[in-house]
Amino acid sequence: MTRRSVLRAAAGAGLAAAVEGGAAGRAAGAAAGAAGAAREEFPQPVVVSAPRAGGWVAPVVEQVLDVRFSQVRVPGYGPVLTRAYNRAIPGPTLRVRGGQTLRLTHVNGLPPNAPHHGGHNVPHHPNSFNLHTHGMHVCPSGEADNVLREFAPRTPEEVAAGMPEPRYSSTIHVPADHPAGTYWYHPHLHGATAEQIAGGMAGVVIVEGDVDDVPEIRAAADVVVCVNELKVRGGRVPAFTSGDWLTTAPSVFTVNGAANPTLTLRPGEVQRWRLVAATAFTALRVQVTGPGGGLAMHQIAQDGVTFPTPVSVRALEMAMGNRADVLVRAGTAGRFELRAAGVPVPLMTIEVAGEPVEPPMGLPDSLPQGRPFLDESDVAHAGADREVVFHTDPAVFPGAFPNAFRILGTHATPAAHHGGDLRRDPAHGLFDPAYVNHTLRLGTTERWTVRTDETAPVHNHPFHLHTNQFLVTHRNGLRLDPPVWHDTIGLAGGTPGQSVTFLVRYEDFTGRTVAHCHQLHHEDLGMMQNVAYVSGPAR
C-alpha cells in the first residue's frame, strides 16, 4: 500500500457522513512512515473521489454540499457559529481526473434573506450563494462554474408553509487535458462572498494526473494544507454591515479547520504539501521557521500548474486565492513552524521526530510541465493589449460604506454623470451587472497589464480572472525567466504600486463570467468587471 493510498484510505472513512450532509469527520492526517510507524494525527478534510472497483473508475464524482448555520468546533480556538459546508471547515476535498465530471448537489438550509433595497455594490443576500471552482479551466455557463447563478434559501412564506429546503445542481465537466494540480471551490455571489468565505465556506479540488506519477512525488505523503481566515466576534462570524467590518472582527487563521495543528515528519522524509490560501482579506508570505534557518520548500506548482523543474524557496508569496504545491524534506529532528509574515501566531507546527528514513527520500530533477508557455509573437492584433488599474477613492459616499473600490483602465464601467466629479461618481469603474467590460474571442492571445495605484503596501489587490489561466511575464516591469502561470496574482500598494504583465489565451469555453479583486471585501463593494468569452470579434 503506497503512502498516498494510506492517506486516502484514512480520509475516506468520513465520506458517508459528508454525503448525507452530516458532520464532516476529520480523517487521520499524514501517512504512515516508510517503515509503517504510527504518527500523531493531523487534520485532513474528508476526501471524495469517484467509486472504483478493480481497474474500473466511475466517470462521475458526486457529492452533496449542505450549507447551514453550524456550531463548528475549531481545535485550538473553540466553537464558532458560522455558515459551513457539511458542518465543517473546510468542506470536503473533491478529487477528480481529467475527463471526469463533478456532479454536486447544493442544499440551502440557511434562513430567509432580509429584504434588500439598496444597490448591488453593497453587502446583501448573505444567505444566498453559488459555486466557483477557482482556477479550473471549465465552462463558466449554465449549471457549471457559473457565478451569475443564485442558490437562494426559502422565503418566509415557504418556511411558514413547511416547504422543503431548496436543492440546486452543478455539473462540471473537467477536460481530459486539464492540468493536474490543486484548485479550490467557494461561493461567489456578488454581495455575499466576503462574509461567507470569512466563515470558512471553502474546500479543495484536486485534479489528479501526470505529476502524481513522478516516482519521488508518488512516494511522498499527499497533505492538504488549507488556510482559512475566519472573522470571529463573540463566537460567531458577524454580519458585513459596514466598511470597518474588517477591523472590528479579528482574524482567526486555521489549517484544515484547526488553529496551529501539528504535523509530524521523520528525518529524511519528503511530504507534498498542497498549500491553499483560502483567505478573503490577508495575503500570506509563508515560510517554515526553526532550527538551522528552518526548512526549504521545493515548489513544484503554482495555482495548479506544474513547473518544468522544482524551485527551492525559503518563502512563498501567496495572495488571497493562490495555491502552491511544495515538497518539504525534513532534516535533523526539531520543532518548526509554518509562519506567515504579519500573523502573530504559527499557522501550523511541524515536528521532525522518530526513526530517520534511510536512505533519505529523494526530490525530482524534472517534472511534466502543466501548461506550455505562450509567446509574445502569439499576440495577434493591435487591440490585444488591455490595462486594469485598481483604484480606491476613500470617504466619497455617504452611509456605512464610504469608500469606492474601482477598476479603471481599458473598458472601465462608464460614469453615471459625465463631466462630473469622478471621485464621487456612483458608477465610474464599479461593477455593473448589465455592462460587459471585456469581450474576449476564443483562440485569441492578448497581453494585459494590471497594476494598483495604492501607495500603502498593506493595501493588496489580487487580480483574478475566471476560466482561463494567464502567464505572468513581467513583475514590476522586470521580465520573469521563466514566466509563471497564475489564475490569481497579488498587487500590493507602494510608490509606485505593484504591476504585472501577462499573456492569456482564451480557449474552449464561451459565456459570461468575471474578473475582479480577490480581496473579497473590495469585490463585494464593486471592484469587479464582467467578461464575455465569445466566438466572434474581441472588444
N, C-alpha and C positions, 0 to 999 in steps of 0.2 A: 504494500500500500504506500503510495507516494506521500510526501509531506503535504502537498496541496490537497490530496484527497482526504487526509486526516482532518484538515481544517474544514473542508466542505461537509464532511460527514457530521462533525460536531455541530456546525452551524445549521444543518438541515433538520436537526432534531426538533427545532421550534416551529417548523414550517406549517404544520397543520393548524396550530393556533392562529398564525398570521392569516392564513387563507380564510378562516372562519371569522376574521375581524376581531379576534380576541387579543389579549395582551401578547405582543411580540416578544418572545423569550429571548434571553441573551445566551448566545452559544459560547461554548468554550473557545478560547482565543487561539493564541499562537500554536502552531502544530507541534507535535511531539518532536523531540530532538532526534538526531540521526540514529542514536542507539535506543530510541523509544523511551527516553526519560520523560517522566511527567513534569509539567511545569505549571506555574501559577496562572490562574485564569485571567484572561484579558478579554474585555467585552468585544464582541463582534455582532453586527446586525444579523438578523435572520436572513438566510440565503434562499432565494427562489430561482430555480432553473427548470428547463424542460425535462419531463419524465424520460427516463432511459430504461431500456431493457436489453441486456446483451449488447449487441452492436447497434441497436436501433435507438434513435433520438427523436423525440417528438418535434414537429416543426413549429410549435407554439409554446410560448412561456405565458402562463396565465396567473393572475394574482388579483385579489381584492385589496383595494386601498380604502380602508374605512376611516373617515375623518369625523371626529367629535371632540368635545372638550373632555380631557382626561387628566387625572391626577397622576403624573408621571414621576416616579422616583428617580432622582439623579444621584447615583452613588458619589459620595464625596461632597455633596451640596445639600440635598434634601428634596422634598416634594415640590413639584411645580404644576400648577393648573394651567393647561395650555391646549391648543388645538394640536392634534398629533395624528400621524398615520398609524393605524392599528395600535393605538395607545402606547407608542414607543418613540424614542428619539435616538437615532434617526429611524426612518422607515426601513422596510426590508430591502436588502440588496438584490437587485434583479440581474441575473447572469444570462446572457443571450449570445448567440453566434450570428455572424453574417448569414443572411438567407432565412433566418427565423423571424417570427412575428411576436411582438409583445401585445398581449390582449389583457387589458386592465379594466376592472370594474371599480368605479368610484362611488362610494356611499357617502352622502352628505347627511350626517347625523347632527349637524350644528343647528342652533336655534334660528328663527327667522331673522332676516336683516331688519335693522331700523330703517324707516323711510329716509331717503336721501334727496335733498332738494338743491344741493349745491352743484358746483361744476365737476367736470370729470378729473381735473388735476388736483384733487384733494382726496384724502382717505375716505373710502366709502365701501359698503357691502363687504364687511370683513368676514362674513360667514358664507360668502361665495368663493369659489376657487376654480381652477382648471389644472392643466398639467403641461409642463415644459420639460422635455428631455434635453437638458442643457449640453450643448456641444455636439449632439448627434446630427449626422447628415441624413435626415429623414424628412418625409413630407410634412410641410407646415400647414396643411389644409385639412378640411373635413374632420374626421374623428381621430386624426393623428396628432402631431406636435402642434396643435392649433391653440395659440394663446389668446385668440379672439373669442373663444367659447366662454360660457359661464356655467359652472355647475352650482346652481342656486339651491339653497335649502328650502324647506317647506315654508309656505306663507303662514301667517297666523290663522287664516281660515282653514288651511289644510291641516294644521296641527289640531285645531278645535274639532275638526271632522274626523280625526283619527286616521288620516291618510298615511300610507307607509312612507318611510324616508326615501327620497329620490335616489336613483341609481343612474350613473352615466357610464359610457363606454369609451375607451381609447383603443384603437387598433393601429399599431405602429409596425410597419414592415421595415426590417433592417436590411439594407442592401447587402448582397453577397460579398461585395468587396469593401464593406465598411471597415475602416481602420480599427484594429483590435486595441482596446485601451480602457481607460477609466473616465466615466461620464457621471452625471448625476441628474436627478429629477426634483422638481419643486413646483409649487403653484406659481402662477404668473398672471393673475387677474389684475389689471391696472386699478390702482386704488386700494388693493388689499394685500399686495405681495409682501411688503416690508413687515407688517405685523405678523403675518403667517410664518415667514421664514425666521423671524425673531423668536417664534415659539417652537422652532425645531421641525417644521414641516419640510423635510428634505430626505432624500435617500440616494443611494449609489446605484449606478448602472455600470456593469462590467460587460464589455464586448470581448468575447474570447476569440483567439486566433493565433496567427503565426508566432508572435513574440512569446507566447506562453510555452512554445515547444523548444525554445532555446535551452539547451541542457542545463546551464547554470541557473536559469530562471525557473525551469521546471523543478529543480531540486530545492528551491527556496520556499519557505512558508509564505503564503499569499495573504497579506494582512491589510484590511481596510482600516484607514485612519481618517475618519470623517470628523472634521472640526466644525461644530455648530457654535454660534454666538447667540445665546439666549438673552433677551432683555427681561429682567425679572424685578418686580417690586411688590413687596407684600405677599410673596409666594405665588404670584401669577404674572402672566405677560399682560401689561397694561394696554389699554386701547390707544391707538395712534390718533391723539386728539389735538396736538399742537406741534409747532415746529421745533420746540425744545424737548420733544419726547426722547431723543437720543441721550440727552444729558441727565434727564431726571430718572431714568431707569438704568442701573448699572448692568454691564455685560457679564455674563457667566459663560465661560468657554468650556465646552465639553469635547471629549473624544469618544465617539461611539456611545454617546449618552451618559458618560461618566466624567466627573471632574478629576483630572490628574490620575487616570488609571496607570497601572504598572504593567509593562511588557517585559518579558524575560527572553534573553538570548544566551546561548552558550558561547564561550570564547571560540572564535573561528567560524561561527555560524553566519550565514547570509540570510537575510529576510528581504522580501519585496514589500515595501510599504506603498499603498495607494493613498497618497495624501489628497484630501478633498477639502478645499476652503469653502464650506457651505455657510459662509458668513454673509450677512447683509450689509454690514457697515464698516468693518475693520479689515484692512489689508494685513497680511501676516508675513513678516520676514522671519523665516523659521531656520533654526539650526539645532544640532544636538550638542549640548554643552556638557562638560565633565572633565575627568582626569585626562591629562595629555592633550588638552585642547579639544576634547570631545570626539565625536565620530563623524567621519566623512560620509556624505551621501553621494551615491553614484547615480545620477539622474539618467533614466532610460526613456522617459516620455514626458511631453508637455501637453496638457489639455487633450489627452487621449491619443496623441500621435507619437509613435516610437521614433527615437533618434537613430541615425545610422550607427553611432557608437555611443557607449556610456560617457557621461561627462561628470567628473568629480567636482563636487561643490561643497563648501563649508556652510553656505547659507542659501536659501531659496526665497525669491520674492514671489509671494502668492497674493494676487489681488482677489477680491471677493468673487468667487465663482471658479477660480483656477483649480486645476488638478496637476499633480506631479507624481509620476511613478519613480521611486528611487530604490536602489539596492543598498542595504546597510550591512556591513560586515563587522562583527564585534571583535575586538582585540582582547586586551587583558581584562580581567574581572574588575568591576567597579559599578558605580551608580551614575547614571547620566540622565539628562533631562531634555526633552523636546521643548524648546522655548521659542516664543515669538517676541520680537522687539516691541516694547511698549506695553506688553501684557505682564502684569506683576507676578503671576503665578505660572508654574510649568503647565504646558498643555498635557504632557504625559511624562512618566518616569520610565526609564529603561534600566533594568538590572541585568548586567552581564555576570553570569554565575554558572556554576556547575562544571561538569567534566568538559574539557576542551574537545572540539571536533577535530579529529586528526585523520588525514591532513586537513587544514583549513579549507572551507568551501571556496570555490573559485568564482571569479567575475568574468562575464563575457567580454571578448575583444570587439565583436561586431554584432549588429542587430539587424533584423529585417525592417528597413525604413518604412514608416507607416504611410507616408504620402510622398510622391516625388515633388521636388521643388518646382516652382514656377520660375519663369524667366522674364526679365524686363521686356524682351522682344515680344512676349505674348500680349502685351498691352496694345490693343489693335486699332483704336480710333482716337481722334483728337479730344473727344469729350470724355475720355476714360479716366480722368483724374477728378477725385472728389475730396472735399475738405470738410471735416467735422470739428467744431470748436465747442468745448464745454465752457459755459459762462454762467456766472451767478450774479444776479442783481440783488443785494441784500436790502431788506426793510423797505420794500416798494409796494407791498399790498397790505390792505387793512386785514384785521382779523388774526386768527390763530396761526396762519401760515404766511408770514410776511415776505419770505424770500422767493425769488423767481429763479428756478433752475432751468436754464435754456440750452438748446443745442443750436448753434449758429453755423455759418459756413454755407456749403453748397446745398441748395434746395431747403433752406430753413423754412419752417412754418411761417406764413406771412403775418404781418402785424394786423391787428384789428383796426387800428387808427393810423392810417398812412399820413406821414408828416407830423405825427405826434411824438411824445416822449417815449422812445422805445424802452427805456429802463422800466417804465411803469405799464407798458402795454400788456394787456391780459392774454395775448395770443402769440406774440412775436417769439419764435423759437421754442414754443411749448408744444407738447403733444396735442394733436388734433386727430381724433379717431377717423374723421372724414377726409383728411388730407394725406395724400401719398407723397412722401418726401423723396423717395428714391425708387425709380422704376429700373429694374436690372434685368438684362436679357440673358437667357441661358446661352452658354457657350462663349460668353464674353469674359475676358480678363481685364480688370481695372486696377488702378492704383489709387489708394486712399491715403490721405494724411490726416491724422487725428491728433488733436492737441488740447490742452487746457490752458486757459489764461488766468487760472487761480495763482495767487502769489504765495499762499501758505502751504508748506509741504504736507500739513496734516489733512488738507482737503484733497482727497483722492477720487478721481472719476474714472473707474474702469469702463472701457468700451467693450460691449458685447454685441456681436452680430449673430442672429439666428440662422440656422440651416447650413451655411457654408463657412468652413474654417478659412482663416486668412494667414498668409505667410508674411511675418514681420521681417522686413529687410533693413530697416533703419530705426535706431532708437536715439532720440535727441539729436538727429542729424548725422549720426555715425552709423556706417554700414555694419551690419552683423555678418560675421563669417564663421560658421554658416548661418543662414537665416533660420527662423524658428516658427513652426506652425502654432497658432493660437486660435481660440474662439473668444477669449477674454484677455484684455491687456490693461494693466493699471497705469494711470497717469496722475502723478502727484503734482501739486502746485509747486511754484518756485519762481525765481527770477532769472530766466523765464520758466514757465511751467513746462512739464514734460511733453514730448511728442513722439509719435511713431508713424512710420510709413509702411504700408503693407500692400501686397498684391493679393487679389482674390478672384477666383474663377467661379462663376455661377453655374451650377451643374444640377441636372437631373430633375429638379422639382420646381413647379410653378406654384404661385399662391401668395397670399398676403401674410406678412409677419412683421417683426420689429427689429430695430437696433436701438440701444439705449445705454445709459449709465447704469452699471451694476452696483452702485451704492444705492440700495433699493429705496431708501428714504427719498432720494432725489428722483428716482424713476417714478414713484407714485405721485410725486408733485409735478411731473411734466417733462422730465429730462429723457425723452424718448421720441423716436421717429417711426413712421410707417415705411415699410419696404414691400415692394411688389416684385416678385420674380415672374417674368413673362417670357413668352417665346418670341415676342416681337421686338421692336427697337427699344434701346435703353434711353433713359432720360435722367 
